[in-house]
Amino acid sequence: MNEKRSEIPFIQAVGLTKIYGEGIRQVEVFRDLDLTVRSGERVAITGASGVGKSTLLHILGLLDRPTAGRVYYNGQDVLGLSDEKRAHFRNTHVGFVFQFHYLLPEFNTLENVMMPGIIAGKSRSELKERAVNWLERLGLGHCLFRRIGELSGGEQQRVAIARALVLSPPVLLADEPTGNLDSRTSRSIHKMLVELNEELGLTMVVVTHNTELASMMHRSLRLVDGRLVQEK
């Protein structure tokens, strides 16, 4: 592990509990779950399907709220922010990559990458420059004006990564980022994620069933019975 990384927790989840439903239909996903991720660290979260890995990632990324518990970024209680400030924090500080890329088919590659900045009200000219730089960096400079349906699965996922990083967030959260890709394409995405972490100092939390990807992280945690158990 890189010894230069700060020992101060960059992401800290304390006492997270998530319960769906009420009464006899109540389902407890996890209770009193704690997680600490240091700046620049790569962490994998593994576990069986349905144990709450994606739910945990969504809470860390402020896409969902826990039933109880707190989430801190650099000591700031981000769940305590107003809806507006929480949305702004999420859009500017956290990049998301999902198994299903959720790209917009009615827009071309460049427009999809620019979208987070458009939503944030950023300058179109600056956004275009950033988006072009990221697409070229990820080997997609020739695809700027192609529709999403014209791209391969691996190209679409690289577009999703460029979109996640266009506003230079310090955190990247990825949920099964190569779950729909063949093994060769998956390996290229795995390598790319590690290179981005090492080059940019991105703090990265990845939910995955892929043992190869998990082995490339600094730490691998398994979610079992509502608890995180360190595997690596």
TIMARLUM-968294 format. One record per residue: x, y, z of N, C-alpha, C in turn; residue number from 1; residue in one letter. Coordinates in steps of 0.2 Angstrom, whole numbers, plus 2048, in hexadecimal, padded with zeros to 3 digits. Each point is the difference from the previous one (the first is absolute). Example, Ala and Ser with C-alpha at 12.3 -4.5 7.8 and 13.67 -1.06 7.14 Angstrom:
! residues 2
  nxx  nyy  nzz  caxx  cayy  cazz  cxx  cyy  czz  torse  torlo
  842  7E4  827   7FC   806   800  804  806  800      1      a
  7FE  805  7FC   804   806   801  7FC  805  803      2      s
This chain:
! residues 232
  nxx  nyy  nzz  caxx  cayy  cazz  cxx  cyy  czz  torse  torlo
  804  7FA  800   7FC   806   800  804  806  800      1      m
  7FE  805  7FD   804   806   7FF  801  804  807      2      n
  806  800  802   801   803   807  7FF  808  800      3      e
  800  803  7FA   7FF   807   800  7F8  802  801      4      k
  7FC  7FC  800   7F9   801   801  7FF  803  807      5      r
  7FB  804  801   7FF   803   807  7FD  7FB  804      6      s
  801  800  806   7FD   7FC   805  7F9  802  803      7      e
  7FF  806  7FE   7F9   803   802  7FB  7FD  7FC      8      i
  7FA  7FD  803   7FB   7FD   7FC  7FD  806  7FB      9      p
  800  7FE  7FA   7FD   804   7FB  7F8  7FF  7FF     10      f
  7FE  7FA  800   7F9   7FE   801  7FF  7FC  806     11      i
  7FB  801  804   7FF   7FC   806  7F9  800  801     12      q
  7FE  7F9  800   7F9   7FE   802  800  7FE  807     13      a
  7FB  802  804   800   7FE   807  7F8  7FE  802     14      v
  800  7FA  802   7FA   7FD   802  7FA  800  7FB     15      g
  802  7FF  7FA   7FB   7FF   7FB  7FB  7FB  801     16      l
  7F9  801  800   7FB   7FC   800  7FB  801  7FA     17      t
  7FE  7FB  7FD   7FB   801   7FA  7FB  7FB  801     18      k
  7FA  802  800   7FA   7FC   801  7FB  802  7FB     19      i
  7FD  7FB  7FC   7FB   801   7FC  7F9  7FD  802     20      y
  7FB  804  7FF   7F9   7FD   802  7FF  802  807     21      g
  7FA  7FD  803   7FE   801   806  7FC  7F9  803     22      e
  800  800  806   7FD   7FA   803  802  7F9  7FE     23      g
  7FC  7FC  7FF   802   7F9   7FE  804  800  7F9     24      i
  7FF  805  7FC   803   801   7FA  807  803  800     25      r
  802  802  806   806   803   801  806  7FC  7FE     26      q
  805  803  7FC   806   7FC   7FE  806  804  802     27      v
  804  7FE  804   806   803   803  806  7FE  7FB     28      e
  803  805  7FD   805   7FF   7FB  807  7FF  804     29      v
  801  805  804   806   800   805  7FE  804  806     30      f
  804  7FF  805   7FF   804   806  807  802  803     31      r
  801  806  803   806   802   803  806  7FF  7FC     32      d
  800  801  7FA   806   7FE   7FB  804  806  800     33      l
  807  7FF  801   805   805   800  805  7FF  7FA     34      d
  802  805  7FD   805   800   7FA  804  806  800     35      l
  807  7FF  7FF   804   806   800  804  7FF  7F9     36      t
  801  805  7FC   804   800   7FA  804  806  800     37      v
  807  7FF  800   805   805   800  801  803  7F9     38      r
  802  806  800   801   804   7F9  805  7FC  7FC     39      s
  7FD  7FF  7FA   804   7FD   7FB  800  7F8  800     40      g
  7FC  7FE  804   800   7F8   801  7FB  7FD  7FB     41      e
  802  7FA  7FE   7FB   7FC   7FC  7FD  7FA  804     42      r
  7FA  800  801   7FC   7FB   804  7FB  7FD  7FC     43      v
  800  7F9  801   7FB   7FC   7FD  7FB  7FE  805     44      a
  7FA  7FF  7FE   7FB   7FD   804  7FD  7FB  7FD     45      i
  800  7FA  802   7FE   7FA   7FD  7FA  7FD  805     46      t
  7FD  7FA  7FD   7FB   7FD   804  7FB  7FD  7FB     47      g
  7FC  7FC  803   7FB   7FC   7FC  7FB  805  7FD     48      a
  7FC  7FF  7FB   7FB   804   7FE  7FA  801  805     49      s
  7FE  806  800   7FA   802   805  802  801  807     50      g
  807  801  802   802   801   807  800  807  801     51      v
  800  805  7FB   7FF   807   802  806  804  7FD     52      g
  805  7FD  7FC   806   803   7FE  7FE  807  7FC     53      k
  7FB  7FF  7FB   7FE   806   7FC  7FD  805  805     54      s
  7FC  7FE  804   7FD   805   805  805  804  804     55      t
  805  7FC  802   805   804   804  804  805  7FC     56      l
  801  7FE  7F9   803   804   7FC  7FC  807  7FF     57      l
  7FA  7FF  7FF   7FB   805   7FE  800  805  806     58      h
  800  7FD  806   800   804   806  807  804  801     59      i
  805  7FD  7FE   807   804   800  800  805  7FB     60      l
  7FC  7FF  7FB   800   805   7FA  7FA  805  801     61      g
  7FC  800  805   7FB   804   801  7FA  7FF  7FB     62      l
  800  7FA  7FE   7FA   7FF   7FB  7FA  7FD  804     63      l
  802  7FE  806   7FB   7FD   805  801  802  807     64      d
  7FC  800  804   801   802   808  7FF  7F9  804     65      r
  804  800  805   800   7FA   805  7FA  801  804     66      p
  7FD  7FB  803   7FB   801   806  803  803  806     67      t
  807  7FE  801   804   803   805  807  800  7FF     68      a
  804  805  803   807   800   7FF  802  806  7FC     69      g
  806  801  7FF   803   807   7FD  805  7FE  7FB     70      r
  801  804  7FB   806   800   7FB  803  806  800     71      v
  807  800  801   804   806   800  805  800  7FB     72      y
  801  805  7FD   806   801   7FB  804  806  803     73      y
  807  7FD  801   805   805   803  7FD  803  806     74      n
  7FC  7FC  804   7FD   803   806  7FA  803  800     75      g
  7FD  802  7FA   7FA   803   7FF  7FA  7FB  800     76      q
  7FB  802  804   7FA   7FB   800  7FC  802  7FA     77      d
  801  7FC  7FA   7FC   802   7FA  7F9  7FE  800     78      v
  7FE  7FC  804   7F9   7FE   801  7FC  806  803     79      l
  803  804  804   7FD   805   803  7FF  806  7FC     80      g
  803  800  7FA   7FF   806   7FB  7F9  800  7FE     81      l
  7FE  806  7FE   7F9   801   7FD  800  7FC  7F9     82      s
  7FA  7FF  7FE   7FF   7FC   7F9  804  803  7FB     83      d
  800  807  7FF   803   803   7FB  808  800  800     84      e
  802  801  807   808   7FF   801  802  7F9  7FF     85      k
  7FC  7FB  802   802   7F9   7FF  800  7FE  7F9     86      r
  7FC  803  7FC   800   7FE   7F9  806  804  7FC     87      a
  801  806  803   806   803   7FD  807  7FC  802     88      h
  800  7FE  806   806   7FD   802  801  7F9  7FC     89      f
  7FA  7FD  7FF   800   7F9   7FD  803  801  7F8     90      r
  7FD  806  7FD   802   801   7F9  807  802  7FF     91      n
  803  804  805   807   802   7FF  805  7FC  804     92      t
  7FE  7FC  805   805   7FC   803  800  7F9  7FF     93      h
  7FB  7FD  7FD   800   7F9   7FF  7FE  7FE  7F9     94      v
  804  7FC  7FD   7FF   7FD   7F9  7FD  7F9  801     95      g
  7FB  7FE  7FC   7FD   7FA   800  801  7FC  7FA     96      f
  802  7FA  800   800   7FB   7FA  7FC  7FA  802     97      v
  7FB  7FE  7FC   7FB   7FB   802  801  7FA  7FB     98      f
  7FD  7FA  802   800   7FB   7FB  7FD  801  7FA     99      q
  7FA  803  800   7FC   803   7FB  802  807  7FF    100      f
  803  802  7FB   803   807   7FF  7FC  806  801    101      h
  7F9  7FF  7FE   7FB   805   800  802  806  7FC    102      y
  803  7FF  7FA   802   805   7FC  7F9  802  7FC    103      l
  800  806  7FD   7FA   802   7FD  800  7FF  7F9    104      l
  7FC  7FC  7FD   801   7FE   7F9  7FE  806  7FB    105      p
  7FD  804  802   7FE   806   7FC  805  805  7FF    106      e
  806  7FF  804   805   805   800  806  7FC  7FD    107      f
  805  804  7FD   806   7FD   7FE  805  7FF  806    108      n
  806  7FD  7FE   805   7FE   806  802  806  803    109      t
  802  806  7FD   802   806   803  7FB  803  804    110      l
  7FA  800  7FE   7FA   803   804  7FF  7FC  806    111      e
  801  7FA  800   7FF   7FB   806  805  802  805    112      n
  806  801  7FE   805   801   805  800  807  803    113      v
  7FD  805  7FC   7FF   807   802  7FA  800  805    114      m
  7FC  7FC  800   7F9   800   804  801  802  807    115      m
  804  7FD  804   800   802   807  802  808  801    116      p
  804  802  7FC   802   807   800  7FB  805  7FE    117      g
  7FC  7FD  7FB   7FA   804   7FD  7FB  801  806    118      i
  7FF  7FA  804   7FB   800   805  803  805  806    119      i
  806  800  801   803   805   805  801  807  7FE    120      a
  7FE  801  7F9   800   807   7FE  807  803  7FE    121      g
  805  7FB  7FF   806   802   7FE  801  803  7F9    122      k
  805  804  7FE   801   802   7FA  800  7FB  7FA    123      s
  7FD  801  7FB   7FF   7FB   7FB  807  7FF  7FC    124      r
  804  806  7FF   806   7FF   7FD  805  7FD  804    125      s
  800  801  807   805   7FC   804  7FE  7F9  801    126      e
  7FA  7FF  800   7FD   7F9   800  802  7FC  7FA    127      l
  7FF  803  7FA   802   7FC   7FA  808  7FF  800    128      k
  804  804  802   807   7FF   800  802  7FA  805    129      e
  7FD  801  806   801   7FA   805  7FD  7F9  7FD    130      r
  7FA  800  7FD   7FE   7FA   7FE  804  7FD  7FA    131      a
  802  805  7FB   804   7FD   7FB  807  7FD  803    132      v
  803  804  805   806   7FD   803  7FF  7FA  803    133      n
  7FB  7FF  803   7FF   7F9   804  7FE  7FB  7FA    134      w
  7FC  801  7FB   7FF   7FB   7FB  806  7FE  7FC    135      l
  805  805  7FF   806   7FF   7FD  804  7FB  804    136      e
  800  802  807   805   7FD   804  7FE  7F8  801    137      r
  7F9  7FF  7FF   7FE   7F9   801  7FF  7FD  7F9    138      l
  803  803  7FB   801   7FC   7FA  7F9  801  7FC    139      g
  7FC  805  801   7FA   801   7FC  800  806  7FC    140      l
  805  803  7FF   800   806   7FC  7FD  800  7F9    141      g
  800  7FA  7FD   7FD   7FF   7FA  7F8  7FF  800    142      h
  7FE  800  806   7F8   7FE   801  7FC  806  803    143      c
  803  806  800   7FD   806   803  7F9  801  7FE    144      l
  7FE  7FF  7F9   7FA   802   7FE  7FC  7FA  7FE    145      f
  802  7FA  802   7FC   7FA   7FF  7FA  7FF  805    146      r
  7FB  7FD  7FE   7FA   7FF   804  802  7FA  805    147      r
  7FD  800  805   802   7FA   805  7FF  7F9  7FD    148      i
  7FB  800  7FC   7FE   7F9   7FE  805  7FE  7FB    149      g
  805  804  7FD   805   7FE   7FB  806  7FE  804    150      e
  800  800  806   807   7FE   804  7FF  7F9  803    151      l
  806  7FD  801   800   7F9   803  7FF  801  807    152      s
  7FF  7FA  804   7FE   801   807  806  803  804    153      g
  806  7FE  7FE   806   803   803  801  807  7FF    154      g
  7FE  802  7FA   801   807   7FE  7FA  804  804    155      e
  7FB  7FD  801   7FA   804   804  802  800  807    156      q
  804  7FB  803   802   801   807  805  805  801    157      q
  805  800  7FB   805   806   800  7FD  807  800    158      r
  7FA  800  7FC   7FD   807   7FF  7FD  801  807    159      v
  7FD  7FB  804   7FD   801   806  806  802  805    160      a
  806  7FD  800   805   802   804  802  808  7FF    161      i
  800  802  7F9   802   806   7FF  7FB  805  802    162      a
  7F9  7FE  800   7FB   804   803  801  801  807    163      r
  802  7FB  804   800   800   807  806  804  802    164      a
  805  801  7FC   806   804   802  800  807  7FD    165      l
  7FB  802  7FC   801   806   7FC  800  806  805    166      v
  7FD  800  806   801   805   805  805  800  805    167      l
  805  7FB  7FE   806   7FF   805  7FE  7FE  807    168      s
  7FB  7FC  801   7FE   7FE   807  806  7FC  803    169      p
  801  801  807   805   7FC   804  7FE  7F9  801    170      p
  7FA  7FE  7FF   7FE   7F9   802  7FC  7FD  7FA    171      v
  802  7FA  7FE   7FD   7FC   7FB  7FC  7FA  803    172      l
  7FA  7FF  800   7FC   7FA   802  7FE  7FC  7FA    173      l
  802  7FA  800   7FE   7FC   7FA  7FC  7FA  803    174      a
  7FA  7FE  7FC   7FC   7FB   802  800  7FB  7FB    175      d
  804  7FA  800   801   7FB   7FB  802  803  7FA    176      e
  805  804  7FF   802   804   7FA  801  7FB  7FA    177      p
  801  7FA  801   802   7FC   7FA  7FB  7FA  800    178      t
  7FB  800  804   7FB   7FA   800  7FD  7FE  7FA    179      g
  800  805  7FB   7FD   7FE   7F9  805  7FF  7FB    180      n
  806  800  801   805   800   7FB  804  7F9  800    181      l
  802  7FF  7FA   804   7F9   7FF  807  801  804    182      d
  803  7FA  801   806   800   804  806  805  7FE    183      s
  801  800  7F9   805   804   7FE  7FF  808  801    184      r
  7FA  802  7FE   7FE   807   801  800  801  808    185      t
  7FE  7FC  804   800   801   807  807  801  803    186      s
  805  7FC  7FD   806   801   802  803  807  7FF    187      r
  7FE  803  7FA   802   806   7FE  7FD  806  804    188      s
  7FA  7FF  802   7FD   805   804  803  7FF  807    189      i
  801  7FA  803   804   7FF   806  806  804  801    190      h
  804  7FF  7FA   807   804   800  7FF  807  800    191      k
  7FB  802  7FC   7FF   808   800  7FE  803  806    192      m
  7FC  7FC  804   7FE   803   807  806  800  804    193      l
  804  7FB  800   806   800   805  804  806  7FE    194      v
  801  801  7F9   805   806   7FE  7FD  806  802    195      e
  7F9  801  7FF   7FD   806   802  801  802  807    196      l
  7FF  7FB  804   801   800   808  808  803  801    197      n
  804  7FC  7FD   807   802   801  803  806  7FE    198      e
  7FD  802  7FA   802   807   7FD  7FD  806  803    199      e
  7F9  7FF  801   7FC   806   803  7FF  800  807    200      l
  802  7FA  804   7FF   800   807  7F9  7FF  802    201      g
  7FC  7FE  7FB   7F9   7FF   801  7FE  7FB  806    202      l
  7FC  802  804   7FD   7FB   805  7FB  7FC  7FD    203      t
  801  7F9  800   7FB   7FC   7FC  7FD  7FA  805    204      m
  7FA  800  7FF   7FC   7FA   803  7FC  7FC  7FB    205      v
  802  7FA  7FF   7FD   7FC   7FB  7FC  7FA  802    206      v
  7FA  7FF  7FE   7FC   7FA   802  801  7FC  7FA    207      v
  802  7F9  802   801   7FC   7FA  800  7F8  802    208      t
  7FE  7FC  7FB   800   7F9   801  807  7FD  7FD    209      h
  803  805  7FC   806   7FE   7FD  806  7FF  804    210      n
  802  7FA  801   806   7FF   805  806  803  7FD    211      t
  801  801  7FA   806   803   7FD  800  807  802    212      e
  7FB  804  7FF   7FF   807   801  801  801  808    213      l
  7FD  7FC  804   801   800   807  807  800  802    214      a
  804  7FB  7FD   807   7FF   802  804  806  7FE    215      s
  7FE  804  7FC   804   806   7FE  7FF  806  804    216      m
  7FB  7FF  805   7FF   806   805  805  7FF  806    217      m
  801  806  803   804   800   806  7FD  7FB  806    218      h
  7F9  801  800   7FD   7FC   805  7FA  7FD  7FD    219      r
  7FE  7FA  802   7FA   7FC   7FE  7FC  7FF  806    220      s
  7F9  802  800   7FC   7FF   806  7FA  7FC  7FE    221      l
  7FE  7FB  804   7FA   7FC   7FE  7FA  802  804    222      r
  7FB  801  7FD   7FA   802   804  7FC  7F9  802    223      l
  800  7FE  806   7FD   7FA   802  7FB  801  806    224      v
  7FA  7FE  800   7FB   801   805  800  807  803    225      d
  801  805  7FC   7FF   807   802  807  803  803    226      g
  805  7FC  7FF   807   802   803  805  800  7FA    227      r
  805  805  800   805   7FF   7FC  806  7FD  803    228      l
  803  7FB  7FC   805   7FB   803  806  801  7FB    229      v
  806  802  803   805   801   7FB  803  7FA  7FE    230      q
  801  7FF  7F9   803   7FA   7FD  807  801  7FE    231      e
  802  807  7FF   807   801   7FD  802  807  803    232      k
